[in-house]
Amino acid sequence: MTLKIGVLVSGSGSNLQAIIDNIEEGKIKAEIAVVISNVSGVYALERAKRHNINTEVINHRDFKSREDFDRKLVEILKSYNVELVVMAGFLRVITKVLLDAFPMRVMNIHPALLPAFPGLHVQKQALDYGVKFAGCTVHFADEGVDSGPIIIQGIVPVLDNDTDETLSQRILKVEHRIYPMAIKLYSEGRIKVSGRKVYIDPPLKIEEGSFLTNPPVDI
């Protein structure tokens, strides 16, 4: 059975495009049933239309509360028989209303290696802290801020001459790879959640003893 996805967006939709491309290439057995934006005119909607994907715009300013807005989201998502909700640059804090309607079925991507640097301006946080690696995390959303169970993470080195922009662009390329992978694993029924831990069944092979260092170790 083909997994039906609802994608929530607020901006350009580069992660949306990566998901679309992987579906069209046959790498993910899924269908994007609808793309919903809380902002009209964003490029993500144009991307969806180019691929004949249904779009909806719901202006959050038309609602008295976050909960009321999320009730409308749930109504539309369910009308398209969505099974998995994917937040791809969705600049809204979601509430229990949406989470209860799709328990452990709301995914988010965050441009940091959680639990480090949740929230906003994470590349600046990473650079200011002086970390040697940064990256991105796909996780299930919960009621906290970027605090749900982690599905997959991708790592990039932080270079001495990095700026917020150069680091962001390096991380974004990894986002475009790991988000489709997380959806693929979900569509195959391979994701199992136990408490805070996410297990892949059967597990993906990792070479024992493999590691990365920055700067490289030469001894």
Secondary structure as UniProt FT lines:
FT   STRAND          3..9
FT   HELIX           14..24
FT   TURN            25..26
FT   STRAND          30..37
FT   TURN            40..41
FT   HELIX           43..50
FT   TURN            51..52
FT   STRAND          55..57
FT   HELIX           60..62
FT   HELIX           66..79
FT   TURN            80..81
FT   STRAND          84..87
FT   HELIX           96..101
FT   TURN            103..104
FT   STRAND          106..110
FT   TURN            114..115
FT   HELIX           122..129
FT   STRAND          133..140
FT   STRAND          150..157
FT   TURN            160..161
FT   HELIX           164..187
FT   TURN            188..189
FT   STRAND          191..194
FT   TURN            195..196
FT   STRAND          197..200
FT   TURN            208..209
//
